[in-house]
């Protein structure tokens, strides 16, 4: 009743940028359970394109991660060419990073959109299609921005951070704040 699909998105950056905000725009919310966005460095692009080409249809099946890294990848451990940059679940809107802070993206990088489709509404059969899209809020790579590492820490969403905690938990809480003090440009992909 679950289908996890990964899709490559080429933002066609011709210069380095910082991603300072992300927004997944689900076209079919009855079908989408959640989505995760990752930056894929140029070093991993060739491998990702071969994985995509080897799977029939749009994107590739990718339960439990993108399937692109040999080791633990973006969940910690071995180095990977992937970096978590954002996500979406029902009720979620745009995520804006504060301070200013952002994920540095070099020219030639791609975005991987991993979507968890729940097939409960279709009885498990292939059904409605999905044409979801993403928006990225950007600042130039020359801007004075605190670079973020992009660590994805899987945890139950019902466990909030306490006021006494610091580190990744507090950083995740800070990400949900709105930042509008510096100009940013938007590109729809």
ChimeraX attribute file (.defattr): number of C-alpha atoms within 10 A of each C-alpha:
attribute: neighborCount
match mode: 1-to-1
recipient: residues
	/A:1	11
	/A:2	14
	/A:3	17
	/A:4	21
	/A:5	19
	/A:6	23
	/A:7	20
	/A:8	20
	/A:9	16
	/A:10	13
	/A:11	15
	/A:12	11
	/A:13	13
	/A:14	10
	/A:15	12
	/A:16	16
	/A:17	20
	/A:18	26
	/A:19	26
	/A:20	27
	/A:21	25
	/A:22	22
	/A:23	20
	/A:24	23
	/A:25	16
	/A:26	21
	/A:27	13
	/A:28	14
	/A:29	15
	/A:30	15
	/A:31	22
	/A:32	22
	/A:33	19
	/A:34	19
	/A:35	20
	/A:36	20
	/A:37	23
	/A:38	22
	/A:39	24
	/A:40	25
	/A:41	18
	/A:42	16
	/A:43	13
	/A:44	16
	/A:45	19
	/A:46	10
	/A:47	13
	/A:48	21
	/A:49	14
	/A:50	10
	/A:51	16
	/A:52	19
	/A:53	13
	/A:54	11
	/A:55	11
	/A:56	9
	/A:57	9
	/A:58	12
	/A:59	20
	/A:60	21
	/A:61	21
	/A:62	17
	/A:63	15
	/A:64	8
	/A:65	17
	/A:66	24
	/A:67	16
	/A:68	19
	/A:69	17
	/A:70	9
	/A:71	13
	/A:72	13
	/A:73	20
	/A:74	22
	/A:75	18
	/A:76	12
	/A:77	9
	/A:78	11
	/A:79	14
	/A:80	19
	/A:81	17
	/A:82	27
	/A:83	25
	/A:84	21
	/A:85	24
	/A:86	24
	/A:87	20
	/A:88	21
	/A:89	15
	/A:90	12
	/A:91	5
	/A:92	12
	/A:93	14
	/A:94	19
	/A:95	22
	/A:96	23
	/A:97	24
	/A:98	20
	/A:99	14
	/A:100	18
	/A:101	20
	/A:102	25
	/A:103	25
	/A:104	23
	/A:105	23
	/A:106	18
	/A:107	14
	/A:108	17
	/A:109	23
	/A:110	23
	/A:111	22
	/A:112	23
	/A:113	24
	/A:114	25
	/A:115	26
	/A:116	20
	/A:117	20
	/A:118	19
	/A:119	19
	/A:120	12
	/A:121	12
	/A:122	13
	/A:123	10
	/A:124	12
	/A:125	10
	/A:126	9
	/A:127	11
	/A:128	11
	/A:129	9
	/A:130	13
	/A:131	8
	/A:132	15
	/A:133	14
	/A:134	17
	/A:135	15
	/A:136	23
	/A:137	22
	/A:138	21
	/A:139	25
	/A:140	16
	/A:141	17
	/A:142	10
	/A:143	10
	/A:144	11
	/A:145	18
	/A:146	14
	/A:147	14
	/A:148	18
	/A:149	13
	/A:150	19
	/A:151	16
	/A:152	18
	/A:153	13
	/A:154	7
	/A:155	8
	/A:156	7
	/A:157	6
	/A:158	6
	/A:159	7
	/A:160	11
	/A:161	14
	/A:162	9
	/A:163	7
	/A:164	6
	/A:165	10
	/A:166	12
	/A:167	7
	/A:168	14
	/A:169	13
	/A:170	15
	/A:171	15
	/A:172	16
	/A:173	12
	/A:174	14
	/A:175	18
	/A:176	14
	/A:177	13
	/A:178	14
	/A:179	16
	/A:180	11
	/A:181	9
	/A:182	7
	/A:183	8
	/A:184	15
	/A:185	10
	/A:186	13
	/A:187	10
	/A:188	10
	/A:189	12
